[in-house]
Structure formats: C-alpha cells, structure tokens
Amino acid sequence: MIKNILWDFDGVILDSMKIKGDGFIELFKKYDIDKVKEIESYHYKNGGISRFDKIEYFFKNILKKDINSNEVLSLADQFSNIIKEKLYEPSNLIEETVDFIKYNFQKYNFHIVSGAEHNELNEICTKLDLVQYFKSINGSPIKKDILVKDILEKNQYNKEETILIGDSFTDYNAANKNQIRFFGYNNRELEEYENYIEYGLDNINNCKLIK
C-alpha cells in the first residue's frame, strides 16, 4: 500500500521548462549563439538537473572553460532574477497534478524533491499557496538522490510504501538509487518504465498507485 509520495516539481507540478529554457538563453546571451543553443538543448533533455549543474556544464563541457563555485552561485542568482516573476504565475501550474494533490494530501504524506533552487522553490510554493499540502519542500543544490535518502531516513518511511513521481531520468535514478518505485509522468521518453502515468493523474488507479 502506498503511503508516501515524493513529487518532482518542474514539469510535474509547475510547467516551467520553457521559462527556464528562455532564462538560460538570456543568462548566456553574450556567448556564441550555437553554444547557447547547446545549453538550451541540454536543459530540455535534463529536466531534473539543477541550474547549478547546468551552469557548470555550460562552462566545462560546452565552452571548455573552468568555473569556480562562487561564479556558479553568482550566475545562479542572476538566473533566478531573470525567471522569478514568471514562475509566480498560477497559469503555469499543471492543473491535474494540483487537483490531485489538493484532494489527496490527507491520504498520503506528500514531499517535494526538486532540482529547482531550494529557497526559490519554497518562495514559489508560498506564492502559489501550495505549502500546506506538503510535509517538506526541498531543492538544490543538494542532489535529488540525497534529498530522497534524507526524507526516507528522517521520517523512517518504509520503502515499499514510498514512490517518486517525476518527468526525467534524474528522477528515475534518484528513486532507483534509494530502492523506491518510480512513476514517470509528462515525458514520453519514460514510457519504457513499468509505472508510467499514461492517462493523467485523474486515472492514476490504472497505474496501480492507489491500492
């Protein structure tokens, strides 16, 4: 029986991929356009990876330049300022997910484990009136698999009673590393996994989530 549900945020609760993709284009606009397109593509293919890791990837793997942790943090702050206001718009919420959460938060222990920056994530959830539905809300720069591990240990959750719902292979890997079940959502590339939410959360019974 499922008792605990860990939720990814971007692409599962909030439709924010394009907002952040445009944010990276703005952040790196002084660089060669082909290089910027590479990080934009990387962003869309790696939804569960934090902005810190994407910024580092841009410099080390695309520009072939070194970047230190302070420079990463500074760029991450600039990125936050670029996208912040757009992320507060309620129209970007994924309606079926939010409805499911509102109707079921008393039945399950809900937690958010996200690649989004931790303070910004909590601020967004506060602005969008989501905080009340979750036992905890945690984001980067702590890696997602560590966030999952910490929740399991802190709350002494039974792994057989805990799942993670996400839209990326990063989410899958975080669940797999912690030996909990993964449910893919909103990303057709995840259909190969046994528990893919095919027809939306309103039909989640078909995925054997609720027993």
VOPA-706567 format. One line per 8 residues: for each residue x, y, z of C-alpha. Coordinates in nm, 3 decimals, decimal comma. Example, Ala and Ser with C-alpha at 12.3 -4.5 7.8 and 13.67 -1.06 7.14 Angstrom:
<filums>
1,230/-0,450/0,780; 1,367/-0,106/0,714
</filums>
This chain:
<filums>
0,000/0,000/0,000; 0,134/0,342/-0,096; 0,153/0,590/0,192; 0,426/0,835/0,087; 0,457/1,022/-0,243; 0,764/1,227/-0,335; 0,700/1,475/-0,613; 0,935/1,636/-0,859
0,833/1,998/-0,920; 0,928/2,131/-1,265; 0,728/1,953/-1,533; 0,514/1,769/-1,279; 0,356/2,040/-1,062; 0,469/2,353/-1,248; 0,507/2,383/-1,626; 0,830/2,579/-1,612
1,064/2,419/-1,863; 1,026/2,690/-2,130; 1,051/2,969/-1,873; 1,383/2,828/-1,756; 1,498/2,747/-2,108; 1,442/3,110/-2,205; 1,618/3,208/-1,883; 1,935/3,027/-1,986
1,926/3,198/-2,326; 1,906/3,536/-2,154; 2,172/3,447/-1,896; 2,426/3,343/-2,161; 2,327/3,586/-2,437; 2,679/3,731/-2,462; 2,817/3,396/-2,580; 2,813/3,244/-2,926
2,456/3,156/-3,028; 2,549/2,798/-3,120; 2,691/2,744/-2,771; 2,377/2,891/-2,616; 2,161/2,657/-2,824; 2,363/2,365/-2,688; 2,283/2,454/-2,325; 1,920/2,518/-2,417
1,901/2,169/-2,567; 2,079/2,020/-2,265; 1,828/2,191/-2,036; 1,528/2,037/-2,212; 1,683/1,692/-2,216; 1,779/1,702/-1,847; 1,480/1,843/-1,662; 1,572/1,704/-1,321
1,922/1,852/-1,311; 1,974/2,170/-1,111; 2,064/2,510/-1,256; 2,395/2,489/-1,069; 2,492/2,174/-1,257; 2,366/2,315/-1,589; 2,571/2,633/-1,547; 2,878/2,426/-1,464
2,808/2,200/-1,761; 2,786/2,502/-1,993; 3,130/2,624/-1,896; 3,314/2,296/-1,858; 3,158/2,089/-2,137; 3,043/2,346/-2,393; 3,277/2,643/-2,351; 3,563/2,422/-2,225
3,641/2,674/-1,952; 3,692/2,646/-1,578; 3,440/2,798/-1,339; 3,457/2,807/-0,961; 3,173/2,758/-0,713; 3,137/3,130/-0,636; 3,096/3,209/-1,004; 2,833/2,935/-1,035
2,642/3,079/-0,740; 2,658/3,430/-0,884; 2,523/3,314/-1,221; 2,254/3,108/-1,047; 2,140/3,425/-0,866; 2,125/3,613/-1,195; 1,925/3,329/-1,347; 1,681/3,341/-1,054
1,624/3,713/-1,107; 1,557/3,658/-1,477; 1,286/3,392/-1,429; 1,144/3,469/-1,085; 0,833/3,671/-1,166; 0,719/3,437/-1,445; 0,734/3,139/-1,211; 0,482/3,303/-0,979
0,204/3,297/-1,238; -0,071/3,049/-1,136; -0,141/2,979/-1,503; 0,184/2,778/-1,514; 0,056/2,523/-1,262; -0,028/2,180/-1,405; -0,394/2,165/-1,316; -0,449/1,791/-1,292
-0,149/1,748/-1,063; -0,253/2,030/-0,831; -0,610/1,898/-0,819; -0,484/1,550/-0,730; -0,262/1,693/-0,456; -0,542/1,905/-0,308; -0,786/1,614/-0,300; -0,541/1,357/-0,164
-0,293/1,534/0,065; -0,468/1,400/0,375; -0,446/1,041/0,247; -0,072/1,042/0,180; 0,247/1,201/0,305; 0,349/1,437/0,024; 0,702/1,578/-0,017; 0,864/1,781/-0,296
1,215/1,680/-0,407; 1,329/1,910/-0,685; 1,626/2,023/-0,889; 1,494/2,380/-0,851; 1,692/2,605/-0,617; 1,574/2,545/-0,261; 1,488/2,898/-0,146; 1,328/2,992/-0,476
1,127/2,669/-0,474; 0,986/2,743/-0,130; 0,910/3,101/-0,231; 0,722/2,982/-0,540; 0,523/2,729/-0,337; 0,434/3,002/-0,089; 0,325/3,244/-0,363; 0,114/2,972/-0,530
-0,040/2,859/-0,200; 0,098/2,505/-0,216; 0,296/2,481/0,108; 0,005/2,346/0,314; -0,013/2,026/0,110; 0,342/1,904/0,172; 0,530/1,765/0,471; 0,851/1,912/0,328
0,972/2,105/0,024; 1,337/2,062/-0,070; 1,551/2,162/-0,368; 1,904/2,207/-0,497; 2,196/2,244/-0,470; 2,160/1,920/-0,271; 2,137/1,634/-0,522; 1,796/1,475/-0,565
1,903/1,126/-0,461; 2,035/1,272/-0,134; 1,708/1,461/-0,078; 1,517/1,136/-0,121; 1,754/0,950/0,111; 1,716/1,219/0,379; 1,335/1,207/0,365; 1,330/0,828/0,393
1,565/0,832/0,690; 1,421/1,133/0,872; 1,064/1,005/0,852; 1,155/0,636/0,879; 0,942/0,560/0,577; 0,901/0,205/0,455; 1,049/0,196/0,103; 0,776/-0,042/-0,011
0,520/0,226/0,079; 0,702/0,515/-0,092; 0,715/0,626/-0,455; 0,860/0,916/-0,655; 0,668/1,082/-0,939; 0,889/1,263/-1,190; 0,938/1,358/-1,553; 1,308/1,291/-1,602
1,574/1,023/-1,592; 1,728/1,211/-1,300; 1,409/1,139/-1,105; 1,422/0,775/-1,209; 1,784/0,745/-1,098; 1,709/0,910/-0,762; 1,427/0,663/-0,699; 1,628/0,365/-0,819
1,930/0,455/-0,607; 1,707/0,469/-0,298; 1,522/0,149/-0,391; 1,176/0,304/-0,416; 0,936/0,280/-0,709; 0,938/0,543/-0,980; 0,631/0,668/-1,165; 0,706/0,852/-1,489
0,485/1,145/-1,582; 0,459/1,404/-1,860; 0,755/1,270/-2,060; 0,703/1,007/-2,331; 1,068/0,905/-2,312; 0,987/0,745/-1,977; 0,718/0,514/-2,117; 0,963/0,224/-2,120
0,937/0,203/-1,741; 0,670/-0,018/-1,587; 0,488/0,254/-1,394; 0,419/0,529/-1,645; 0,117/0,750/-1,578; -0,035/0,710/-1,922; -0,371/0,881/-1,898; -0,312/1,153/-1,642
-0,327/1,165/-1,266; -0,706/1,154/-1,268; -0,670/0,795/-1,392; -0,382/0,712/-1,166; -0,560/0,398/-1,043; -0,464/0,241/-1,376; -0,101/0,270/-1,269; -0,164/0,071/-0,953
-0,068/0,373/-0,743; -0,371/0,352/-0,516; -0,434/0,007/-0,375
</filums>
